[in-house]
Amino acid sequence: MAKRGKEQEPARYFDQEFATEAVKIVAGEFFATSEELAITTLLGSCVAVCLYDLERGVGGMNHFMLPELQKGGNATPCAGLCNTQSRSCARYGSCAMRRLMAQLELLGANRRRLAAKLFGAGRVMATGADIGGSNAAFAIEYLKQQGIPIVASDLGECCPRKVIFFPKTGRALVKRMRNPQEQTRCPSR
C-alpha cells in the first residue's frame, strides 16, 4: 500500500540502475509506502526528510521548500491550511512533516520506532538568504521535538543532490551534482 501527498497515485517507473520500481516526488509532495520500491527526488535548497520504521517495513519521504507558511512577515504554523488537504500545504516543512507522519501511522508505523535521514539544504545560489539553512534548522528542531533520532544526514554546502530512498530498509543514497552557478563539482564525502 502506498500513499502520495497530492491525493493521486504517483507516476511509477522502473529504475534500471537499481533494478527496482521507483516513485519520484517533487517540491511540495510526500510519499509513504510499505511496498518494495525506491522514492527519488532532486534537491537544491529544499530539504527531504526520510522517515522509516524498520520493524513494520514502512517508510516515506517528503520534499519541502520553506519551513513554515509566511503570513504578514511572521512565520506561523500552517495547521489550518494543512487540515484542508490543500495541495500547496506540503511545500512547508511544518505541514509536510505532519502529513508524512500521519500517512506512516496509517500504514502501521509507530512514532517511537521512527528514524530519520535528512538531505538537501544546499546553498545553490551565492546571493540572498540562506533558505537551505533555514530548512535544515527547521527539520532538525522538529525531529528533536518529536523524539525522532536523525541517523544520517547530508545537508548544506554548495551541492544540489539526487536522493534515492528505499523505505522498507531505510537505505538512502545521495548523488551530489554539479552546481550550475559555479560550474565546479561539489566536494565528495
URBEL-V658541 format. One record per helix or strand of 3 or more residues. SS is the DSSP state (h for helix, s for strand). FROM is the first residue (numbers start at 0). LEN is the number of residues. If there is no record, write none. Layout:
BEGIN
((SS FROM LEN) (SS FROM LEN))
END
This chain:
BEGIN
((s 1 3) (s 11 4) (s 19 5) (s 28 5) (s 37 6) (s 46 7) (s 57 7) (s 68 3) (s 73 3) (h 78 5) (h 88 3) (h 92 14) (h 110 3) (s 114 6) (h 130 16) (s 148 7) (s 160 6) (s 170 6))
END
